[in-house]
Amino acid sequence: MNRREFAQMLGLGMMAGMSLPLLGAYSRKSVAATAGDLYDVPRFGNVHFMHMTDAHAQLMPVYYREPSINIGVHAARNQPPHLVGEALLRAYGLPLNSRIAHALTYLDFNMAAAEYGRVGGFAHLATLVKQIRASRPGSLLLDGGDLWQGSATSLWTKGQDMVDASKALGIDIMTGHWEFTLGADRVMEIIENDLDGHIEFLAQNVKDFDFGDAIFASHTMREMNGVPVAIIGQAFPYTPIANPSHFTPGWTFGIQERELQQTIDKVRKQGAQVVVLLSHNGADVDIKLASRLSGLDAIMGGHTHDAIPQAIRVKNSGGGQTLVTNAGSNGKFLGVLDFDVQAGKIKQWHYRLLPVFADLLPADPEMAALIDRLRAPYLDKLNTTLATTEGLLYRRGNFNGSFDQLIVDALMESKDAEIAFSPGFRWGTSLLPGDKITVEDLMNQVAITYPQTTLNEFTGERIKFILEDVADNLFNPDPYYQQGGDMVRVGGLDYTINPNADSGNRISDMSLNGKPLEASKTYKVAGWAPVAEGVEGEPIWDVVGNWLSSKKTVPLVEPKQPRIVGLKDNLGLV
């Protein structure tokens, strides 16, 4: 990385992070001219938060392609985070063909990834966390959830590898989502035996179904450099809908806006001068929530994997502003939010979203040694080669990614199905052309606790209902009715989608092998990840793994995309 790139990136961090009063004091040119290092982040203020989210159990550095399709509709149209590619760079005044462009966009991904290397990795992240902490006494490291799930070793150890690594990283406070798919008993076991005295697990919106008692602490009060601060936790509101409800029997979730406002009011009365919500709602939900609450200074959010380089300022119901941030996924970014609090009031703030480039941050020796120990029992299996890919394999995007296409192709061929469905998960790392596809790489796409594959006979009417239901979760005009995933991945079937249409009318022109789908006719449909209890079936990793082993080489995979209509000049669509 040359000095010009360093200067551009630090200039970005300073520009994006400053509150408006400070923007007038510095030009990008003057800041860039004095910047010597991307990770030279001078201390500002007296209240400091670091934020990571959606690591999805990725202890090692990875490749992760950002989406080329992230459609915003209605009020979210052409607003962050629904900007992709050059539109995103233009919105924030960022240069093409740079490290920051690679971190935030899909542009020229293969070439840029080869040039700039992998991102994330807990050993590299640990180095950055320690550096930020050294300049910010009393700072807190917050994790927004989806920490314990997403890899082979996290699945095989029931999350223990990530618990050990997160304690070593120094996470202070966390909330959850995919953590709950380990089951309520395992979650409580970890909290009581491993996190106690180390990491606070907060979730104000998880209650007992019968009596409404809190399952977890709703908030924590801390004093930082003489300033009382409060952090409130918000777990994923739709956990029992998006994931099997039998993993958390007797627990209710939801946004619980009224209860959240009551908690904010409570901590304010107790003297909190800074109040932050650690959220796993998803960016659009957080933006709406911020507008409807008062007394909340910031929402540091997750779930939708959006890397938002500048804090979004939302006018709240109290007449002030609430900052909304989101720190991407896979350990690829670390958000740093600083407040300057004087006489009990926030005077100014800075926010920076720091990309974690593994080749720029030396691995922390202690964390690297811990990761080696955690992975050692599984290395032979993890490194087993299944096939080689001739093209880029990725997942993230509103519709099929190439790795998703690979999965549905394997399902259709292995199950002799006409159509295949695969969940619109946003987690899953990327592979470059020529890479070996190992067991570890496959598990990075499918490592869940309900991996059963299925084969059903659905009518054309039922298939349309499924597609409409998922489309409404993604494109409902009210963010509170969105669940934050992407569209179900589809194999074999062609269809048209209008994201702006009304519920039940978004899907049309469904066809199979050039013939219209018939509403009353039945079709063989393969799938996986059933949310119903007691479903039996071969695990998805065996189906896809055996299919890959039989192929040896996977040619360039072109993901099958629906025909998208009804959008004009939408900056979330290439």
C-alpha angles and dihedrals in degrees: 000000000000127000092256091058092046090051093048092051097046089045087055092051093050094044095046094043103050125097113236097264090060095046088071092054097057134039120209088243095055094045093046092049092060097041115110103169137023091228097045096111109168118216116263128186127340106276116069134183129180115197135196129165145175095022088158092205095296104153094165129062112270145182113248123180115210116224127278089195120049104145121198118197134193110349091001094056111127091351127119127304090027097074124104138186118341092357090062092047092049092049091058099032094245126157125250120236094029138117092256091052089053092048094051104033145039093236115138086344099171095050095040093048091051090050101042100032132213128337134220126008120161093245091058093040089052090057091053094045091052091049093051091045092052090061096040115055113208095012118158127223111216125194119201098206139260085096103127100047137064110067140072095249093048089052095045094047094041090242096310095122091056093044090055093045094046091052090051090048089057101242107176103187135015144170130200157232118146087031086077092062087073085070132257094270093054093045092052091045091056093045094048099040107027110022098040108114092007114055128019114220109209131187119152092181101058113093141165109266096222104045105011093241117159115258093197136020110278098212147349131224120217135173114225119187090333095313119113110225134181129209119195123195126224117185122201104293097213101047097128090050101042093040133031110293092209089074090068105031114184094013124118125201131176134135093279095194096177093052090047091054089049090053091049090051090048096054091045090055088050089059105264109161094184122038121189129182114214099206141186094183100110126253100275092049091048092052092053092042091051090056093053100048133070130209095031116123101188144359114210101196145187145167100088094065092230117162102209111183096196128045111250112231113216124189105234132209091261093061094254131094135266121201117224119199136171125191105205120235149274094047088291096130141029118204119211118196120183128186127194105212119189127173090354095306134100106246100176141348140203128204128189130178107206119199113222107226110184093209092056099045117059114228114261104244097219094049092044090053091049092050091050090053093047093050099038098090091054105037098105092052094041092052096048107125117228101175144323124256121222093194142038114287117202140145115198119105138085091271138025119333120198093257089050089052090051090053095050091045089053091048094050094047096042095044097036088236129158094214134022132198125201124182118261094241115168095207122085129102128242134249126208125227110281095024122136113246104226131185087258092055092050093047090052085068102040111023102132135130094241102050100149118140120220140198117202139166110236129178120234087250091055092048091053090049091053093050093046092049094052092043090055090052089055103036106028107137090229110070090208088070094051121096098198102239127114128253116293109268112245131203125194096004127100120202145157123237131195107193091192095055123103122272111285093021103072098091123068143144095042111181140169120206090345095308123109115254110250117226095220099037120097123231132191108248124186123200146148143214098056114195093205118098121249099022112151127206145123111290114260092237091060093049095048094035094054090045092052092047090054091052099046090187125045113206121218106302116218108199114230107239128191121242105263117210138169096049123111124182091348108168092205090068127067 
